[in-house]
């Protein structure tokens, strides 16, 4: 082989896009318990740790069936997929990182729940503003909202994050539930109606849960 051809082949090899390496996460409970899903390993899509995800569903598991799960800043999609495994009627995944959204689509196909899942490739803040302002397109069944943004948003984008949570609270149907995951840089006392949230501390995260108990109105 000529030196020029070797050089061209070498350059092509270096420039060819590589498929991102993936690792595995497991579904913890429900009908898909033990099934594995793909995770890209990209640090931008920090997955909820298995023990934290298990603790989350220990807190809210009884409220999962017959609700519409909203997995915001979905990342790996593990939380929304866990909700589907445990009886959610539908899950909407919102993730702006296109490669991660593509992996969520692959996992949805792998679990054969395409008819129960919607994957949105969009900025979560923008999507929530549209979602909460358009009553015609919002599901009228109770919601389970999982809000797990990059932890730095609770520092750099705190007002916007709190306003998003407040907007979801005001629009959620009766018997809905919101769960917010953060690290210890965020003070749960800053949440809207902070006294109503149940806060659980873990080694790597804190989970704040708001569950609507009355039958008179939404979460606010």
N, C-alpha and C positions, 0 to 999 in steps of 0.2 A: 504494500500500500504506500502511495506517495506521501511525503511529508505534509503536503498541503491538505490532502484528504484526512490524514490523521488529525491535523489541526482543526479542520472543520468539524469532524466528529467529536473531538474533545470539547469544542465550544458549544456544540449542540447539546451534549450531555450536561454541561454546566448550566445552560440556560433553560433546559426543559423543566417545566413546573413539576414539582413532586407532590404527590398526594400526601396530605398531612398525616403524620403518624397518629394512631388512635390507641386508646386504652379502653378499659371496660369499667362500667359501673353496674351495680346490681339493683334490681327492684326488690324492695325489702318486704312488702306485704301485698295481700290481695291476690287476684287471679293470676297475675304475672310474677308472683313471688319467686325469687331465685333467677329470673330471666336477666340476661346481661344486655346492656345497651352501650353504644359507642360514645366515647368522649375524646375530643381532639387533643386534650392536654394543653390547649392554648390558655395562658394565664388570664386572658380577658374573659374567659368563661368559667371562672372559679365555681366548681360544683359544690353544692351543699354537702358537707361531710356526711358519710353514712350514719354516724351516730347522731348528728344534729337533725338529719332528715327523719330518722326513726323517732327522735324525741318530738319533732314537729307533728308527726302523724299520730303519736301517742296522745298529743294534746287535742288534735282536731279530727282524728280518724272517724269518730261517730258521726261527724257532720259531712263527710265526703259524699255518700250516696245521694244521687238525684240532684246534685248541684253542678253548676257550670264553673269549672276551674279556669282562672285567669293566671297564667304563669308569666309574670312580668319580669323583664330582664332575664329571659328564660335560660340563657347560657346553654347548658347541656340538655335542658328539658326534663331533667330527672324528676323534679317536683311535680310537674304536670303529668308526666307518665305514671308516676306513683299514684296520683289522684285518679287517673283512669283505671289503674289496676284495682283501686279500692272502691270503685263504683260511681265515680263522677260520670254524668251523662255526656259531657263534652269538655274538652280542654282547648283553650286558645293560648298559644305560645307567642310571645312578642319578643323578638331578638333581632337587633339591628346588624349584628356581625353575620354577614352572608354565609361564610363557611360553616359557622355553628348552626345557623338555621337549616342549612342543607343536611347536616348530620341529624338534627331533630327529625327532619322529613324521613331520612333513612330509618331511624329508630321507630317512627310511627308505622312505616311500612313493615318493618321486621315484626312488630307486635300485631300487625293487621288491625289497626284501629283508625284507618284513614277516614272512616265515616264519623268518627267521634273526635276528630282533631282538626284544628285550623292553625296554620303556622303563618305568622305575620313577620315579614322582614322590614322592620321600621324602627325609628327612634321611639322608645317607650313613652317618653313624656308627650311627644306629639300625638302618638296614637291614643293615649288615655284622654287627652283633651278632646279629640274627635269622638271617641267612644262615649264619653260622659255627656257630650252635648247633643248627641243624636239618639233620641229616645226610640226611634223606629227600629234601629239596628241592635239595640241592647237586648240580651236575653232577659226574659221576665221571670225566669226561675231563680231561686237563690244562687248567689255567687260564692265561690271560695277564691279569694284573691291572695296570691302569694307574691309579695313584693320583696325581691332579693337583689337590689341594685349593687353595683360596685360599692364597697364600703366607703370609698373616698367621697362618694356623692353626699354622704351625711355630713361631710365637712365642706366640700367645695360647692355643692349644689343643694344645700339644706333647704332654703326657702322653696325652691322648685319641687323638691321631694315631698316636703310637708304639704304643699298645696295639692300635689297629685293625690296624696293619701286622703286629704280632706275632701277632694272632689269625688273620689271613689266612695267614701263614707256617705256622702250626701245623695248619691245616685243608686246605691246598692239596694236591691229589693229586700223585703222582710226575710228574716232567718238567714241572712248572709253572714259571711265571716271574712275577716281580713287578718293576714299574718305578715309581719314585717321582720326581716332578718337584717341584723347589723352587727358591727363589732362594738367594743366598749367605748369607742370615741363618741358614740351617739348617746345622748341622755333621753331615755324614753319619756321623761317628763315633758319633753317638747312636742310629743304627739298630740294631735287634736283630741280633746276630751281625755286627757292622759289618765285620769283616775279610772277609766273604764277598761283599760288594757291590762291583760295578764302578761307579766314579764317573766321569762325563764332565762337564767344565765347558764352558759356552758363555757367550756375552756376556750373554744375558738369563736364563739358567736353568742348573740343574745336574740331571743325570739319574743316578739310582742304579738299577742293575739287579741283581737276584738271580736266578740261574738254577740250578735243581736239576739236578745231573748224575748223582747216584747212582740206583740202582733199588731202594734199600732202604727209602725212606720219604719223607715230605713235606719241605717246605723247611726245617723245623727239625731 
